[in-house]
Amino acid sequence: MITDQSWSDARQVWDHHLMHHTPRPCSVIVGLGSHDLGVADASAGFYLRGLAPLIVFTGSTSPTTRDRMPRGEAVHYRERALALGVPESAVLIEPKARNTGENIRFSRAALDEAGVDVDSVLLVSKPYEERRSYATARKLWPAVDIVSASSPMTFEEYVASIGNDRMVIDMLVGALQRLLVYPARGFMIEQPVPDEVAAAYERLVGAGFTSRLMP
């Protein structure tokens, strides 16, 4: 049973994860691999709106995607984008990355190898990974302008789309923990966490939403 307080706290954490950037034309779209095909849908939608001439899908597999995406996250994302009308020539795949840092570094290397000049990136992730993705890219790719985006969904819509309420809240909590601890490890730039968001995070941890926390 998820209490009203936990739902309220989860919405507050969700809102903090969103960067509220307005998608705009960029040199390239980079879609970060995950269990969520909505990233591929959003990336394809941005391409079809003319916001970039090229998409890079990046991602290998993880314990949460191995069964669902056996050919790898980037490959499945590419197949989804092609089915949505993106031409094959407009998609690069980077099939080796296993975390957000590798997503950024390996995508950058793939674009360099392809001879693509990049001064701005429309970075597409799951909604609750917008801030983490942005902070990671700003650390590892500081010379380019980063616009962070995702599928335009409310918290309630996202929970319904995943179909597992507790897992979504666990993921929100895990993503916030990384915002708190990763800057000191050199993985991302620091993103201030307001006191009320930190308090909501602590209440959720205390309520047992801990399966995605690092030791």
N, CA, C and O of each residue as an XYZ file, in Angstrom:
860
protein
N       0.839     -1.192      0.000
C       0.000      0.000      0.000
C       0.886      1.259      0.000
O       1.717      1.439      0.890
N       0.701      2.114     -0.995
C       1.451      3.361     -1.075
C       0.597      4.471     -0.483
O      -0.518      4.710     -0.947
N       1.100      5.140      0.518
C       0.325      6.149      1.232
C       0.208      7.436      0.416
O       0.960      7.657     -0.534
N      -0.743      8.271      0.803
C      -0.902      9.572      0.149
C       0.372     10.407      0.294
O       0.750     11.126     -0.632
N       1.037     10.315      1.454
C       2.281     11.060      1.658
C       3.355     10.611      0.675
O       4.071     11.437      0.110
N       3.464      9.295      0.472
C       4.474      8.795     -0.457
C       4.167      9.229     -1.887
O       5.081      9.573     -2.636
N       2.902      9.217     -2.270
C       2.548      9.700     -3.614
C       2.913     11.170     -3.764
O       3.463     11.573     -4.789
N       2.612     11.970     -2.751
C       2.946     13.390     -2.796
C       4.454     13.602     -2.891
O       4.926     14.426     -3.673
N       5.202     12.850     -2.088
C       6.656     12.952     -2.125
C       7.203     12.528     -3.490
O       8.120     13.158     -4.015
N       6.648     11.476     -4.055
C       7.118     10.993     -5.358
C       6.864     12.030     -6.444
O       7.708     12.230     -7.318
N       5.711     12.692     -6.399
C       5.438     13.741     -7.387
C       6.455     14.877     -7.263
O       6.899     15.430     -8.270
N       6.816     15.219     -6.042
C       7.787     16.293     -5.839
C       9.157     15.911     -6.385
O       9.826     16.728     -7.019
N       9.571     14.682     -6.142
C      10.848     14.205     -6.681
C      10.788     14.150     -8.208
O      11.741     14.545     -8.880
N       9.679     13.665     -8.754
C       9.471     13.628    -10.204
C       9.655     15.026    -10.803
O      10.390     15.196    -11.776
N       8.989     16.016    -10.222
C       9.062     17.375    -10.740
C      10.496     17.901    -10.735
O      10.896     18.623    -11.648
N      11.264     17.544     -9.715
C      12.652     18.003     -9.660
C      13.489     17.376    -10.769
O      14.391     18.023    -11.302
N      13.208     16.148    -11.116
C      13.987     15.482    -12.157
C      13.772     16.110    -13.536
O      14.637     15.994    -14.404
N      12.646     16.765    -13.746
C      12.371     17.381    -15.041
C      13.145     18.692    -15.173
O      13.163     19.502    -14.246
N      13.780     18.897    -16.319
C      14.537     20.118    -16.556
C      13.673     21.239    -17.127
O      14.041     22.409    -17.030
N      12.534     20.898    -17.719
C      11.612     21.884    -18.308
C      12.278     22.684    -19.427
O      11.971     23.859    -19.623
N      13.183     22.047    -20.153
C      13.737     22.662    -21.350
C      12.717     22.597    -22.480
O      11.942     21.645    -22.565
N      12.717     23.598    -23.339
C      11.870     23.573    -24.535
C      12.664     22.958    -25.682
O      13.692     23.513    -26.071
N      12.221     21.828    -26.235
C      12.963     21.238    -27.357
C      13.105     22.236    -28.502
O      12.157     22.940    -28.850
N      14.293     22.286    -29.075
C      14.585     23.219    -30.163
C      15.575     22.561    -31.113
O      16.170     21.541    -30.767
N      15.763     23.127    -32.306
C      16.687     22.517    -33.260
C      18.102     22.390    -32.697
O      18.638     23.325    -32.102
N      18.694     21.209    -32.900
C      20.048     20.907    -32.438
C      20.808     20.170    -33.534
O      20.226     19.762    -34.539
N      22.096     20.006    -33.334
C      22.924     19.293    -34.313
C      22.520     17.828    -34.431
O      22.541     17.254    -35.519
N      22.151     17.228    -33.294
C      21.863     15.802    -33.266
C      20.934     15.497    -32.100
O      20.924     16.208    -31.095
N      20.164     14.444    -32.245
C      19.371     13.874    -31.155
C      20.118     12.662    -30.636
O      20.544     11.812    -31.418
N      20.280     12.572    -29.323
C      20.871     11.385    -28.711
C      19.825     10.764    -27.790
O      19.412     11.375    -26.805
N      19.399      9.540    -28.121
C      18.413      8.819    -27.327
C      19.100      7.809    -26.429
O      19.772      6.897    -26.911
N      18.931      7.971    -25.118
C      19.634      7.141    -24.138
C      18.880      5.841    -23.882
O      17.703      5.860    -23.522
N      19.553      4.727    -24.067
C      18.939      3.418    -23.913
C      18.440      3.153    -22.505
O      19.011      3.622    -21.520
N      17.347      2.381    -22.437
C      16.742      1.997    -21.162
C      15.665      0.971    -21.455
O      15.557      0.471    -22.574
N      14.860      0.655    -20.430
C      13.737     -0.262    -20.625
C      12.565      0.399    -21.333
O      11.624     -0.285    -21.735
N      12.605      1.724    -21.492
C      11.450      2.510    -21.906
C      11.524      2.863    -23.389
O      12.326      3.709    -23.784
N      10.695      2.220    -24.214
C      10.665      2.533    -25.639
C      10.118      3.926    -25.910
O      10.215      4.421    -27.033
N       9.543      4.564    -24.894
C       9.105      5.936    -25.062
C      10.235      6.871    -25.439
O      10.000      7.901    -26.070
N      11.476      6.527    -25.058
C      12.628      7.330    -25.462
C      12.784      7.293    -26.979
O      13.046      8.322    -27.602
N      12.625      6.122    -27.570
C      12.699      6.001    -29.029
C      11.547      6.761    -29.687
O      11.741      7.428    -30.703
N      10.351      6.661    -29.110
C       9.199      7.368    -29.669
C       9.424      8.880    -29.651
O       9.170      9.567    -30.641
N       9.906      9.390    -28.507
C      10.144     10.828    -28.399
C      11.244     11.271    -29.366
O      11.123     12.312    -30.011
N      12.310     10.487    -29.465
C      13.398     10.838    -30.370
C      12.910     10.887    -31.816
O      13.234     11.812    -32.560
N      12.130      9.881    -32.203
C      11.579      9.869    -33.552
C      10.680     11.075    -33.779
O      10.725     11.701    -34.838
N       9.867     11.398    -32.788
C       8.978     12.549    -32.917
C       9.744     13.849    -33.109
O       9.361     14.681    -33.932
N      10.825     14.028    -32.354
C      11.631     15.236    -32.509
C      12.280     15.289    -33.892
O      12.352     16.351    -34.512
N      12.752     14.132    -34.371
C      13.336     14.096    -35.713
C      12.292     14.469    -36.760
O      12.560     15.284    -37.643
N      11.119     13.883    -36.665
C      10.081     14.129    -37.662
C       9.557     15.560    -37.604
O       8.967     16.033    -38.575
N       9.757     16.251    -36.500
C       9.431     17.675    -36.391
C      10.536     18.551    -36.966
O      10.393     19.772    -37.024
N      11.632     17.938    -37.387
C      12.717     18.687    -37.995
C      13.681     19.314    -37.013
O      14.359     20.287    -37.344
N      13.756     18.760    -35.783
C      14.617     19.362    -34.765
C      16.076     18.932    -34.872
O      16.930     19.520    -34.209
N      16.382     17.940    -35.674
C      17.771     17.522    -35.902
C      17.799     16.620    -37.134
O      16.807     15.958    -37.439
N      18.943     16.591    -37.850
C      19.033     15.747    -39.048
C      19.468     14.320    -38.772
O      19.511     13.498    -39.687
N      19.794     14.012    -37.507
C      20.382     12.709    -37.196
C      20.023     12.312    -35.774
O      19.950     13.155    -34.879
N      19.798     11.007    -35.574
C      19.583     10.439    -34.234
C      20.696      9.444    -33.946
O      21.058      8.640    -34.805
N      21.233      9.500    -32.743
C      22.103      8.435    -32.242
C      21.363      7.741    -31.111
O      20.996      8.379    -30.124
N      21.142      6.446    -31.247
C      20.602      5.641    -30.150
C      21.763      4.899    -29.500
O      22.580      4.284    -30.184
N      21.829      4.964    -28.169
C      22.960      4.398    -27.455
C      22.494      3.488    -26.326
O      21.618      3.859    -25.544
N      23.081      2.297    -26.243
C      22.751      1.397    -25.144
C      22.941     -0.054    -25.502
O      22.593     -0.495    -26.597
N      23.499     -0.791    -24.562
C      23.660     -2.234    -24.688
C      22.447     -2.907    -24.044
O      21.314     -2.668    -24.463
N      22.669     -3.731    -23.049
C      21.574     -4.341    -22.299
C      21.898     -4.239    -20.812
O      23.035     -3.975    -20.420
N      20.885     -4.451    -20.009
C      21.041     -4.464    -18.553
C      20.128     -5.557    -18.023
O      19.362     -6.135    -18.793
N      20.185     -5.856    -16.732
C      19.282     -6.865    -16.189
C      17.802     -6.560    -16.434
O      16.989     -7.478    -16.533
N      17.448     -5.263    -16.532
C      16.037     -4.918    -16.748
C      15.647     -4.904    -18.215
O      14.459     -4.824    -18.527
N      16.622     -4.981    -19.136
C      16.272     -4.931    -20.568
C      16.672     -6.179    -21.341
O      16.298     -6.332    -22.503
N      17.426     -7.071    -20.711
C      17.976     -8.207    -21.448
C      16.885     -9.080    -22.074
O      17.016     -9.511    -23.219
N      15.822     -9.336    -21.331
C      14.750    -10.175    -21.868
C      13.875     -9.413    -22.850
O      13.454     -9.953    -23.874
N      13.608     -8.159    -22.528
C      12.706     -7.360    -23.359
C      13.376     -6.885    -24.645
O      12.715     -6.760    -25.676
N      14.679     -6.621    -24.595
C      15.415     -6.100    -25.750
C      16.666     -6.940    -25.971
O      17.776     -6.452    -25.760
N      16.508     -8.192    -26.391
C      17.655     -9.104    -26.465
C      18.718     -8.684    -27.474
O      19.872     -9.096    -27.355
N      18.355     -7.878    -28.456
C      19.349     -7.424    -29.442
C      20.049     -6.143    -28.998
O      20.898     -5.616    -29.717
N      19.697     -5.649    -27.824
C      20.315     -4.435    -27.304
C      19.387     -3.244    -27.413
O      18.590     -3.146    -28.345
N      19.497     -2.346    -26.458
C      18.591     -1.200    -26.385
C      18.683     -0.324    -27.629
O      17.655      0.066    -28.182
N      19.893     -0.009    -28.077
C      20.055      0.867    -29.238
C      19.441      0.251    -30.487
O      18.823      0.948    -31.290
N      19.612     -1.056    -30.648
C      19.070     -1.733    -31.830
C      17.549     -1.715    -31.802
O      16.918     -1.427    -32.820
N      16.954     -2.017    -30.660
C      15.502     -1.998    -30.564
C      14.952     -0.581    -30.739
O      13.903     -0.394    -31.354
N      15.654      0.410    -30.204
C      15.229      1.795    -30.402
C      15.257      2.160    -31.889
O      14.337      2.801    -32.397
N      16.315      1.749    -32.573
C      16.421      2.031    -34.004
C      15.252      1.402    -34.763
O      14.640      2.039    -35.619
N      14.955      0.153    -34.440
C      13.843     -0.528    -35.125
C      12.525      0.212    -34.889
O      11.709      0.348    -35.800
N      12.330      0.681    -33.669
C      11.116      1.430    -33.348
C      11.053      2.737    -34.146
O      10.005      3.088    -34.688
N      12.175      3.449    -34.212
C      12.198      4.714    -34.933
C      11.924      4.512    -36.425
O      11.186      5.286    -37.035
N      12.517      3.479    -37.005
C      12.268      3.204    -38.416
C      10.790      2.895    -38.657
O      10.215      3.330    -39.654
N      10.180      2.140    -37.738
C       8.757      1.825    -37.863
C       7.890      3.077    -37.775
O       6.778      3.108    -38.303
N       8.400      4.099    -37.111
C       7.655      5.349    -36.957
C       7.909      6.332    -38.099
O       7.345      7.426    -38.114
N       8.753      5.947    -39.051
C       8.943      6.774    -40.231
C      10.269      7.481    -40.346
O      10.469      8.262    -41.276
N      11.193      7.226    -39.416
C      12.528      7.819    -39.521
C      13.319      7.039    -40.560
O      13.349      5.810    -40.492
N      13.961      7.701    -41.520
C      14.727      6.955    -42.533
C      15.968      6.305    -41.935
O      16.575      6.819    -40.996
N      16.323      5.168    -42.502
C      17.469      4.410    -42.007
C      18.745      5.242    -42.004
O      19.585      5.100    -41.115
N      18.886      6.114    -43.007
C      20.098      6.919    -43.137
C      20.244      7.964    -42.035
O      21.315      8.547    -41.872
N      19.180      8.202    -41.282
C      19.192      9.248    -40.254
C      19.447      8.704    -38.861
O      19.327      9.438    -37.880
N      19.805      7.400    -38.755
C      19.989      6.786    -37.442
C      21.353      6.122    -37.341
O      21.712      5.284    -38.168
N      22.105      6.503    -36.324
C      23.320      5.789    -35.928
C      23.027      5.035    -34.641
O      22.210      5.474    -33.832
N      23.693      3.901    -34.451
C      23.555      3.205    -33.174
C      24.921      3.048    -32.527
O      25.946      2.854    -33.180
N      24.874      3.142    -31.209
C      26.062      2.915    -30.372
C      25.639      1.800    -29.417
O      24.913      2.071    -28.460
N      26.070      0.547    -29.644
C      25.491     -0.596    -28.953
C      26.243     -1.106    -27.721
O      25.959     -2.207    -27.248
N      27.189     -0.337    -27.196
C      28.036     -0.875    -26.128
C      27.826     -0.236    -24.761
O      28.197     -0.836    -23.752
N      27.248      0.947    -24.690
C      27.162      1.676    -23.420
C      26.284      0.948    -22.415
O      25.228      0.418    -22.761
N      26.742      0.931    -21.149
C      26.008      0.253    -20.085
C      25.617      1.191    -18.940
O      25.032      0.742    -17.954
N      25.925      2.466    -19.055
C      25.494      3.443    -18.061
C      25.443      4.810    -18.725
O      25.838      4.954    -19.882
N      24.960      5.814    -18.003
C      24.749      7.121    -18.604
C      26.061      7.757    -19.050
O      26.124      8.373    -20.114
N      27.101      7.610    -18.244
C      28.385      8.159    -18.639
C      28.893      7.560    -19.945
O      29.393      8.276    -20.813
N      28.762      6.244    -20.076
C      29.178      5.602    -21.321
C      28.267      6.008    -22.473
O      28.737      6.160    -23.600
N      26.975      6.185    -22.213
C      26.073      6.688    -23.257
C      26.633      7.972    -23.871
O      26.681      8.122    -25.092
N      27.047      8.883    -23.013
C      27.533     10.170    -23.496
C      28.883     10.017    -24.181
O      29.066     10.501    -25.298
N      29.820      9.360    -23.535
C      31.173      9.257    -24.086
C      31.190      8.483    -25.399
O      31.843      8.888    -26.361
N      30.461      7.361    -25.431
C      30.478      6.536    -26.632
C      29.708      7.192    -27.776
O      30.090      7.044    -28.936
N      28.636      7.911    -27.468
C      27.911      8.632    -28.528
C      28.790      9.725    -29.120
O      28.837      9.915    -30.335
N      29.473     10.427    -28.255
C      30.394     11.469    -28.727
C      31.452     10.875    -29.649
O      31.749     11.438    -30.703
N      32.020      9.736    -29.255
C      33.037      9.094    -30.081
C      32.463      8.634    -31.416
O      33.116      8.769    -32.451
N      31.244      8.092    -31.400
C      30.619      7.631    -32.646
C      30.384      8.793    -33.604
O      30.574      8.655    -34.813
N      29.977      9.923    -33.070
C      29.754     11.095    -33.917
C      31.067     11.637    -34.452
O      31.143     12.054    -35.608
N      32.100     11.635    -33.623
C      33.421     12.062    -34.091
C      33.896     11.163    -35.227
O      34.411     11.637    -36.240
N      33.713      9.855    -35.040
C      34.158      8.898    -36.064
C      33.391      9.082    -37.364
O      33.945      8.894    -38.447
N      32.108      9.452    -37.261
C      31.293      9.660    -38.445
C      31.512     11.029    -39.085
O      30.954     11.323    -40.142
N      32.328     11.863    -38.439
C      32.622     13.167    -38.993
C      31.494     14.173    -38.861
O      31.385     15.098    -39.666
N      30.652     13.996    -37.847
C      29.517     14.895    -37.636
C      29.940     16.037    -36.715
O      30.410     15.804    -35.601
N      29.772     17.256    -37.183
C      30.052     18.423    -36.350
C      28.891     18.648    -35.391
O      27.736     18.728    -35.809
N      29.202     18.747    -34.117
C      28.168     18.869    -33.087
C      28.435     20.091    -32.232
O      29.496     20.206    -31.618
N      27.479     21.000    -32.188
C      27.575     22.105    -31.232
C      26.393     22.142    -30.275
O      26.377     22.928    -29.327
N      25.393     21.280    -30.527
C      24.245     21.195    -29.618
C      23.643     19.803    -29.709
O      23.661     19.173    -30.766
N      23.109     19.332    -28.588
C      22.545     17.980    -28.508
C      21.165     18.048    -27.875
O      20.992     18.623    -26.801
N      20.184     17.456    -28.549
C      18.869     17.232    -27.953
C      18.928     15.860    -27.296
O      18.841     14.831    -27.966
N      19.077     15.862    -25.987
C      19.349     14.643    -25.221
C      18.030     14.084    -24.698
O      17.361     14.723    -23.886
N      17.656     12.891    -25.162
C      16.344     12.328    -24.849
C      16.511     11.150    -23.895
O      17.281     10.225    -24.153
N      15.779     11.203    -22.798
C      15.859     10.173    -21.765
C      14.470      9.884    -21.227
O      13.484     10.456    -21.693
N      14.395      8.999    -20.250
C      13.160      8.848    -19.489
C      12.895     10.153    -18.746
O      13.848     10.856    -18.410
N      11.634     10.506    -18.477
C      11.370     11.798    -17.824
C      12.139     12.005    -16.532
O      12.673     13.088    -16.294
N      12.200     10.969    -15.689
C      12.846     11.156    -14.396
C      14.373     11.088    -14.480
O      15.061     11.189    -13.465
N      14.895     10.917    -15.698
C      16.345     10.940    -15.894
C      16.807     12.218    -16.599
O      17.986     12.346    -16.930
N      15.897     13.159    -16.830
C      16.289     14.375    -17.546
C      17.444     15.107    -16.855
O      18.440     15.449    -17.492
N      17.301     15.342    -15.558
C      18.312     16.130    -14.854
C      19.632     15.359    -14.743
O      20.705     15.930    -14.939
N      19.550     14.086    -14.434
C      20.773     13.285    -14.338
C      21.492     13.239    -15.689
O      22.714     13.384    -15.745
N      20.746     13.040    -16.771
C      21.357     12.990    -18.101
C      22.011     14.317    -18.448
O      23.125     14.355    -18.972
N      21.313     15.400    -18.154
C      21.849     16.737    -18.421
C      23.144     16.965    -17.636
O      24.144     17.417    -18.194
N      23.117     16.649    -16.339
C      24.282     16.880    -15.495
C      25.473     16.036    -15.943
O      26.617     16.485    -15.870
N      25.207     14.820    -16.404
C      26.277     13.943    -16.890
C      26.861     14.486    -18.186
O      28.080     14.540    -18.348
N      25.986     14.890    -19.114
C      26.461     15.413    -20.398
C      27.243     16.704    -20.222
O      28.236     16.922    -20.917
N      26.817     17.557    -19.313
C      27.535     18.813    -19.089
C      28.939     18.548    -18.534
O      29.865     19.319    -18.786
N      29.090     17.469    -17.790
C      30.402     17.092    -17.258
C      31.296     16.500    -18.343
O      32.473     16.847    -18.439
N      30.744     15.619    -19.148
C      31.539     14.832    -20.086
C      31.610     15.418    -21.491
O      32.453     15.015    -22.292
N      30.728     16.369    -21.791
C      30.700     16.973    -23.132
C      30.478     18.475    -22.974
O      29.496     19.007    -23.490
N      31.366     19.158    -22.274
C      31.098     20.538    -21.868
C      31.070     21.545    -23.005
O      30.542     22.644    -22.833
N      31.623     21.201    -24.162
C      31.719     22.172    -25.252
C      30.416     22.339    -26.025
O      30.291     23.280    -26.809
N      29.442     21.450    -25.826
C      28.205     21.533    -26.587
C      27.062     22.008    -25.698
O      27.095     21.861    -24.477
N      26.061     22.576    -26.338
C      24.860     23.017    -25.642
C      23.928     21.818    -25.498
O      23.653     21.130    -26.481
N      23.441     21.561    -24.294
C      22.598     20.399    -24.029
C      21.161     20.844    -23.777
O      20.897     21.677    -22.910
N      20.246     20.279    -24.544
C      18.820     20.464    -24.310
C      18.276     19.109    -23.861
O      18.329     18.138    -24.616
N      17.759     19.043    -22.647
C      17.307     17.771    -22.082
C      15.808     17.626    -22.290
O      15.045     18.545    -21.993
N      15.382     16.464    -22.804
C      13.977     16.277    -23.153
C      13.555     14.833    -22.918
O      14.387     13.945    -22.736
N      12.259     14.624    -22.926
C      11.677     13.284    -22.761
C      10.267     13.313    -23.314
O       9.812     14.330    -23.838
N       9.577     12.182    -23.192
C       8.163     12.157    -23.585
C       7.379     13.091    -22.668
O       7.568     13.055    -21.452
N       6.506     13.925    -23.225
C       5.737     14.863    -22.391
C       4.617     14.135    -21.647
O       3.508     13.988    -22.162
N       4.920     13.688    -20.442
C       3.959     12.908    -19.667
C       3.892     13.442    -18.249
O       4.890     13.911    -17.702
N       2.712     13.369    -17.662
C       2.596     13.666    -16.237
C       3.108     12.474    -15.439
O       3.307     11.385    -15.976
N       3.315     12.703    -14.152
C       3.728     11.614    -13.269
C       2.719     10.473    -13.318
O       3.095      9.306    -13.426
N       1.443     10.816    -13.238
C       0.404      9.781    -13.236
C       0.384      9.008    -14.553
O       0.201      7.791    -14.555
N       0.570      9.705    -15.668
C       0.603      9.032    -16.969
C       1.799      8.089    -17.067
O       1.694      6.992    -17.616
N       2.932      8.527    -16.531
C       4.111      7.672    -16.616
C       3.939      6.416    -15.765
O       4.256      5.312    -16.207
N       3.438      6.590    -14.551
C       3.199      5.433    -13.686
C       2.269      4.441    -14.379
O       2.520      3.236    -14.372
N       1.197      4.954    -14.976
C       0.242      4.078    -15.672
C       0.901      3.367    -16.852
O       0.593      2.207    -17.126
N       1.811      4.060    -17.556
C       2.443      3.454    -18.732
C       3.384      2.327    -18.353
O       3.553      1.378    -19.118
N       4.001      2.419    -17.177
C       4.931      1.380    -16.724
C       4.178      0.215    -16.093
O       4.553     -0.943    -16.275
N       3.113      0.522    -15.352
C       2.288     -0.528    -14.773
C       2.828     -1.127    -13.490
O       2.374     -2.187    -13.059
N       3.791     -0.462    -12.877
C       4.354     -0.952    -11.614
C       4.655      0.269    -10.744
O       5.722      0.875    -10.851
N       3.696      0.618     -9.880
C       3.796      1.859     -9.109
C       5.056      1.900     -8.251
O       5.796      2.883     -8.265
N       5.289      0.832     -7.509
C       6.427      0.821     -6.589
C       7.749      0.902     -7.337
O       8.666      1.587     -6.883
N       7.868      0.229     -8.456
C       9.114      0.268     -9.209
C       9.406      1.689     -9.684
O      10.556      2.128     -9.642
N       8.384      2.410    -10.133
C       8.596      3.773    -10.600
C       9.115      4.648     -9.462
O      10.065      5.409     -9.647
N       8.499      4.544     -8.289
C       8.956      5.361     -7.161
C      10.372      4.959     -6.752
O      11.194      5.821     -6.440
N      10.659      3.672     -6.752
C      12.021      3.219     -6.475
C      13.015      3.862     -7.446
O      14.098      4.282     -7.038
N      12.652      3.937     -8.722
C      13.551      4.508     -9.718
C      13.728      6.012     -9.506
O      14.826      6.539     -9.678
N      12.653      6.696     -9.135
C      12.768      8.127     -8.830
C      13.750      8.357     -7.688
O      14.585      9.260     -7.737
N      13.632      7.521     -6.662
C      14.507      7.644     -5.491
C      15.953      7.341     -5.872
O      16.862      8.071     -5.478
N      16.172      6.276     -6.633
C      17.530      5.937     -7.051
C      18.166      7.021     -7.905
O      19.355      7.307     -7.766
N      17.383      7.621     -8.781
C      17.915      8.688     -9.629
C      18.308      9.907     -8.799
O      19.309     10.562     -9.089
N      17.523     10.210     -7.771
C      17.873     11.365     -6.931
C      19.118     11.087     -6.100
O      19.953     11.974     -5.919
N      19.251      9.864     -5.593
C      20.472      9.536     -4.854
C      21.706      9.806     -5.712
O      22.706     10.322     -5.213
N      21.644      9.467     -6.979
C      22.792      9.669     -7.856
C      23.071     11.155     -8.076
O      24.229     11.558     -8.189
N      22.023     11.967     -8.136
C      22.236     13.411     -8.219
C      22.981     13.930     -6.991
O      23.758     14.881     -7.076
N      22.733     13.291     -5.855
C      23.351     13.728     -4.609
C      24.808     13.286     -4.493
O      25.642     14.033     -3.981
N      25.121     12.079     -4.964
C      26.453     11.528     -4.691
C      27.406     11.531     -5.898
O      28.623     11.521     -5.712
N      26.880     11.544     -7.116
C      27.759     11.412     -8.278
C      28.654     12.625     -8.543
O      29.767     12.435     -9.034
N      28.234     13.863     -8.247
C      29.159     14.978     -8.510
C      30.497     14.823     -7.795
O      31.540     15.123     -8.375
N      30.486     14.361     -6.546
C      31.733     14.187     -5.799
C      32.611     13.097     -6.404
O      33.822     13.081     -6.187
N      32.008     12.192     -7.157
C      32.768     11.127     -7.799
C      33.244     11.524     -9.197
O      33.915     10.743     -9.871
N      32.899     12.728     -9.627
C      33.333     13.216    -10.927
C      32.490     12.758    -12.088
O      32.907     12.895    -13.238
N      31.301     12.209    -11.823
C      30.469     11.655    -12.884
C      29.557     12.690    -13.527
O      29.101     12.487    -14.652
N      29.280     13.792    -12.841
C      28.356     14.799    -13.359
C      28.611     16.124    -12.662
O      29.285     16.185    -11.633
N      28.056     17.187    -13.244
C      28.124     18.471    -12.554
C      27.112     18.468    -11.415
O      26.161     17.686    -11.416
N      27.328     19.343    -10.452
C      26.423     19.409     -9.311
C      25.117     20.083     -9.706
O      25.111     21.085    -10.422
N      24.023     19.526     -9.235
C      22.693     20.093     -9.420
C      22.084     20.283     -8.034
O      21.767     19.297     -7.369
N      21.913     21.524     -7.583
C      21.368     21.745     -6.245
C      20.005     21.069     -6.064
O      19.155     21.119     -6.952
N      19.813     20.446     -4.917
C      18.552     19.791     -4.585
C      17.866     20.625     -3.496
O      18.392     20.725     -2.387
N      16.714     21.220     -3.785
C      16.026     22.032     -2.773
C      15.725     21.221     -1.514
O      15.557     20.003     -1.569
N      15.659     21.914     -0.387
C      15.434     21.246      0.891
C      14.162     20.408      0.887
O      14.141     19.304      1.431
N      13.100     20.933      0.272
C      11.835     20.200      0.295
C      11.901     18.925     -0.540
O      11.232     17.940     -0.230
N      12.708     18.947     -1.600
C      12.890     17.734     -2.412
C      13.739     16.726     -1.650
O      13.443     15.531     -1.661
N      14.792     17.198     -0.990
C      15.616     16.304     -0.175
C      14.800     15.666      0.942
O      14.985     14.491      1.260
N      13.896     16.443      1.537
C      13.055     15.892      2.605
C      12.101     14.839      2.057
O      11.883     13.809      2.695
N      11.531     15.089      0.884
C      10.652     14.098      0.255
C      11.418     12.817     -0.048
O      10.907     11.717      0.160
N      12.639     12.965     -0.538
C      13.505     11.813     -0.814
C      13.764     11.009      0.460
O      13.668      9.782      0.444
N      14.087     11.679      1.549
C      14.367     10.975      2.803
C      13.134     10.243      3.310
O      13.246      9.131      3.827
N      11.959     10.851      3.169
C      10.732     10.153      3.597
C      10.481      8.906      2.748
O      10.051      7.876      3.267
N      10.746      8.998      1.460
C      10.541      7.837      0.586
C      11.528      6.719      0.932
O      11.161      5.545      0.949
N      12.766      7.086      1.205
C      13.740      6.078      1.638
C      13.259      5.423      2.932
O      13.305      4.201      3.074
N      12.796      6.247      3.874
C      12.301      5.713      5.132
C      11.078      4.828      4.970
O      10.828      3.939      5.784
N      10.314      5.081      3.906
C       9.118      4.278      3.636
C       9.437      2.999      2.875
O       8.541      2.207      2.580
N      10.718      2.795      2.557
C      11.121      1.520      1.963
C      11.284      1.497      0.467
O      11.408      0.421     -0.118
N      11.289      2.667     -0.184
C      11.450      2.703     -1.646
C      12.948      2.730     -1.967
O      13.490      3.762     -2.362
N      13.587      1.612     -1.795
C      15.055      1.564     -1.769
C      15.682      0.574     -2.744
O      16.901      0.405     -2.729
N      14.902     -0.079     -3.581
C      15.486     -1.163     -4.379
C      16.480     -0.652     -5.418
O      17.313     -1.423     -5.894
N      16.414      0.640     -5.783
C      17.348      1.181     -6.774
C      18.449      2.030     -6.149
O      19.183      2.714     -6.863
N      18.570      1.995     -4.828
C      19.643      2.713     -4.171
C      20.962      1.956     -4.290
O      21.002      0.726     -4.261
N      22.034      2.723     -4.425
C      23.368      2.121     -4.371
C      23.736      1.877     -2.905
O      23.248      2.581     -2.020
N      24.582      0.897     -2.647
C      25.021      0.658     -1.269
C      25.689      1.879     -0.660
O      26.114      1.839      0.495
